[in-house]
Amino acid sequence: MKKKLLLGAVLALLLSATAFASGGSYRTTVDALCNLPEISVTVPSSAEVFINPYRIPITIESDESTAQIVSTPACIENKSAVPISITATVTGTIKEGSDMGLYSYSTQGQELTSKRAFVYLEMQAATSTSPADANWDSEYDVEKHVAIRAGVARTKKDMVTIAQADQPKHFGAFRLAGDCVPTPRKPWTAADGIDVEIAFTFKALPVWTEIP
C-alpha cells in the first residue's frame, strides 16, 4: 500500500510540473500503421477425377457414386484470423492420345454422337475436411460454378467465402462434377481423360463477414 501511495504522489508531482511548465511548445507525432492480417491456408496439391460414361458404381473413401464425373475429396483449410474469399481459375487439358472434347454446357437431354464431356468446378463452405459435409448443389449453376474448357483459363471471382480459423465453416470443399455422352460414335477408351489445373487466389475479409 505504501508503494502505491508513493507512486501516486510521484505521478501527481510530475503531472503538476508538466502542467505548470512555462514557455516553449510541445508536439506529439503519431505513426499510423495499417494492420493487415496474414493469410494462412492449406491447399491440397492433387486430386483425381473419373470419367464414368456407363455409370459404373465407383467407391471413393467408402462413398459409392454412379455419377458420370466423379472426383476424389478435396478441401482448403483457412488458418487465418479473418474470413477469406476464394477466387478460382481452372484450365483443362485433354490427355495425349485422346480424341474427346469438353463442352461448356451439359450433354444431357441431347442427341449427341461426339465424344464430349461437361466438367465444372464447384466450391462450398464446409464445417470439416470431409467434402461429404458440404451441401453440394443438385445441378450446374452458371452463377456459382465454372465450366472447364480445354486450353482456356476460366476464372470465377469470389467463388466461395469461408470463415476464420476459430469458426465452424473455415473449410472450402471443392469437387469436379458434370456429365458426358454415354455412347459416342467413337467409343470411350482407356486413353481418354483430362488434366485440370486449379489456381486459387485468396482475399482477406472483415471478421464480421457472414458465411452462407
C-alpha positions as CSV (number, residue, x, y, z in Angstrom):
1,M,0.0,0.0,0.0
2,K,2.8,2.4,0.8
3,K,4.4,1.7,-2.6
4,K,1.1,2.6,-4.3
5,L,0.7,5.8,-2.4
6,L,4.3,6.9,-3.1
7,L,3.9,6.1,-6.8
8,G,0.7,8.2,-6.8
9,A,2.4,11.1,-5.2
10,V,5.3,11.0,-7.7
11,L,2.9,10.9,-10.6
12,A,1.0,13.8,-9.2
13,L,4.2,15.8,-8.8
14,L,5.4,15.0,-12.3
15,L,2.0,15.9,-13.8
16,S,1.9,19.2,-11.9
17,A,5.4,20.0,-13.0
18,T,4.4,19.4,-16.6
19,A,1.2,21.3,-16.4
20,F,2.8,24.4,-14.9
21,A,5.9,24.5,-17.1
22,S,6.1,27.8,-18.9
23,G,7.4,28.7,-22.3
24,G,8.2,26.5,-25.3
25,S,5.9,24.3,-27.4
26,Y,5.3,20.6,-27.4
27,R,4.5,18.2,-30.2
28,T,3.4,14.6,-30.4
29,T,4.0,12.6,-33.6
30,V,1.7,9.6,-34.2
31,D,2.9,6.9,-36.6
32,A,-0.1,5.2,-38.1
33,L,0.4,1.7,-39.4
34,C,-2.1,-0.4,-41.4
35,N,-2.8,-3.6,-39.5
36,L,-3.1,-6.3,-42.2
37,P,-3.9,-9.9,-41.5
38,E,-1.6,-12.7,-42.6
39,I,-3.5,-15.2,-44.8
40,S,-2.6,-18.8,-44.0
41,V,-4.2,-21.7,-45.8
42,T,-3.7,-25.3,-46.5
43,V,-4.4,-26.3,-50.1
44,P,-4.3,-30.0,-51.4
45,S,-1.6,-30.5,-54.1
46,S,-3.5,-33.1,-56.1
47,A,-6.8,-34.9,-56.6
48,E,-8.4,-37.3,-59.1
49,V,-11.4,-37.1,-61.3
50,F,-13.0,-40.1,-63.1
51,I,-15.0,-40.0,-66.3
52,N,-17.6,-42.7,-65.8
53,P,-19.8,-42.7,-69.0
54,Y,-21.5,-46.0,-68.2
55,R,-22.4,-45.1,-64.6
56,I,-20.5,-48.0,-63.1
57,P,-20.5,-47.7,-59.3
58,I,-17.3,-46.1,-58.0
59,T,-16.3,-46.2,-54.4
60,I,-14.2,-43.3,-53.0
61,E,-13.4,-43.2,-49.3
62,S,-16.4,-45.5,-48.5
63,D,-18.8,-43.4,-50.6
64,E,-20.3,-45.0,-53.7
65,S,-21.3,-42.9,-56.7
66,T,-22.7,-43.7,-60.2
67,A,-22.2,-40.1,-61.5
68,Q,-20.6,-39.7,-64.9
69,I,-18.0,-37.3,-63.5
70,V,-16.7,-38.3,-60.0
71,S,-13.8,-36.6,-58.2
72,T,-11.9,-37.5,-55.0
73,P,-12.5,-35.4,-51.9
74,A,-10.6,-32.1,-51.7
75,C,-10.7,-29.3,-49.2
76,I,-9.0,-26.0,-48.4
77,E,-8.5,-25.1,-44.7
78,N,-8.4,-21.4,-43.6
79,K,-5.9,-21.0,-40.8
80,S,-6.1,-17.2,-40.8
81,A,-7.6,-14.9,-38.2
82,V,-10.0,-13.5,-40.7
83,P,-12.6,-14.9,-43.2
84,I,-11.3,-15.2,-46.8
85,S,-12.9,-15.1,-50.2
86,I,-11.6,-17.6,-52.8
87,T,-11.3,-17.0,-56.5
88,A,-10.6,-20.0,-58.7
89,T,-9.0,-20.2,-62.2
90,V,-9.3,-23.5,-64.0
91,T,-7.7,-24.8,-67.1
92,G,-8.4,-28.2,-68.8
93,T,-6.0,-30.2,-70.9
94,I,-7.1,-33.2,-73.0
95,K,-4.7,-36.2,-72.4
96,E,-2.4,-37.1,-75.2
97,G,-3.9,-39.8,-77.4
98,S,-7.4,-38.9,-76.5
99,D,-10.0,-37.7,-79.1
100,M,-12.5,-36.5,-76.5
101,G,-13.6,-32.9,-76.2
102,L,-15.1,-30.6,-73.5
103,Y,-18.4,-28.8,-73.6
104,S,-19.3,-25.7,-71.6
105,Y,-22.8,-26.9,-71.1
106,S,-24.5,-30.2,-70.1
107,T,-24.6,-33.1,-72.6
108,Q,-27.8,-34.5,-71.1
109,G,-31.1,-34.4,-72.9
110,Q,-29.4,-34.0,-76.3
111,E,-28.8,-36.5,-79.1
112,L,-25.0,-36.1,-79.3
113,T,-22.7,-38.5,-81.0
114,S,-19.4,-36.8,-80.5
115,K,-17.2,-37.9,-77.6
116,R,-17.7,-35.0,-75.3
117,A,-17.8,-34.3,-71.5
118,F,-19.1,-31.4,-69.5
119,V,-17.0,-30.8,-66.4
120,Y,-17.3,-28.0,-63.9
121,L,-15.8,-26.9,-60.6
122,E,-18.0,-26.4,-57.5
123,M,-16.9,-25.0,-54.1
124,Q,-18.8,-24.9,-50.9
125,A,-18.1,-23.7,-47.3
126,A,-17.9,-26.7,-45.0
127,T,-17.5,-27.5,-41.3
128,S,-14.8,-30.2,-41.7
129,T,-12.2,-31.5,-44.1
130,S,-14.7,-34.1,-45.4
131,P,-16.4,-32.8,-48.5
132,A,-19.3,-35.2,-47.6
133,D,-20.3,-32.5,-45.1
134,A,-20.6,-30.0,-47.9
135,N,-24.1,-29.1,-49.2
136,W,-23.4,-29.8,-52.9
137,D,-25.8,-28.3,-55.5
138,S,-28.0,-30.7,-57.3
139,E,-27.2,-29.2,-60.8
140,Y,-24.9,-26.8,-62.6
141,D,-25.4,-23.1,-61.8
142,V,-23.6,-20.7,-64.2
143,E,-23.7,-18.0,-61.4
144,K,-21.9,-20.2,-58.9
145,H,-19.8,-22.7,-60.8
146,V,-17.1,-22.6,-63.5
147,A,-17.1,-24.9,-66.6
148,I,-13.8,-26.3,-67.7
149,R,-12.6,-25.8,-71.2
150,A,-9.6,-27.3,-73.0
151,G,-6.7,-24.9,-73.2
152,V,-8.7,-22.0,-71.9
153,A,-8.2,-20.5,-68.4
154,R,-11.6,-19.6,-66.9
155,T,-11.9,-17.6,-63.7
156,K,-14.7,-17.3,-61.1
157,K,-14.2,-14.4,-58.8
158,D,-15.2,-14.7,-55.1
159,M,-16.4,-18.2,-55.8
160,V,-16.8,-19.0,-52.1
161,T,-16.3,-17.3,-48.7
162,I,-15.1,-19.3,-45.7
163,A,-14.8,-18.3,-42.1
164,Q,-11.7,-17.6,-39.9
165,A,-9.9,-20.4,-38.3
166,D,-11.8,-20.4,-35.0
167,Q,-15.2,-20.5,-36.6
168,P,-17.1,-23.7,-37.9
169,K,-17.2,-23.0,-41.7
170,H,-13.5,-22.4,-42.2
171,F,-13.1,-25.2,-44.8
172,G,-13.6,-24.8,-48.5
173,A,-14.7,-28.1,-50.1
174,F,-14.4,-28.4,-53.8
175,R,-15.2,-31.0,-56.4
176,L,-15.4,-31.6,-60.2
177,A,-18.8,-32.7,-61.4
178,G,-20.7,-32.9,-64.7
179,D,-21.7,-35.4,-67.3
180,C,-20.7,-36.9,-70.6
181,V,-22.1,-38.5,-73.8
182,P,-22.5,-42.2,-72.8
183,T,-22.3,-43.8,-76.2
184,P,-20.5,-41.6,-78.7
185,R,-19.8,-42.6,-82.3
186,K,-16.2,-43.3,-81.3
187,P,-16.4,-45.3,-78.1
188,W,-14.7,-44.2,-74.9
189,T,-11.3,-45.8,-74.4
190,A,-8.6,-46.0,-71.6
191,A,-6.7,-43.3,-73.5
192,D,-9.4,-40.8,-72.8
193,G,-9.1,-38.3,-69.9
194,I,-8.3,-34.8,-68.9
195,D,-5.9,-32.9,-66.6
196,V,-7.3,-30.0,-64.7
197,E,-5.2,-27.2,-63.1
198,I,-6.9,-25.1,-60.5
199,A,-5.2,-21.9,-59.3
200,F,-6.7,-20.3,-56.1
201,T,-6.4,-16.7,-55.1
202,F,-7.3,-15.6,-51.5
203,K,-8.6,-12.2,-50.3
204,A,-9.0,-11.2,-46.6
205,L,-12.4,-10.1,-45.4
206,P,-13.6,-8.3,-42.2
207,V,-14.2,-10.5,-39.2
208,W,-17.9,-9.7,-39.2
209,T,-18.4,-11.2,-42.7
210,E,-21.4,-13.6,-42.7
211,I,-20.7,-17.1,-44.1
212,P,-23.6,-18.6,-46.1
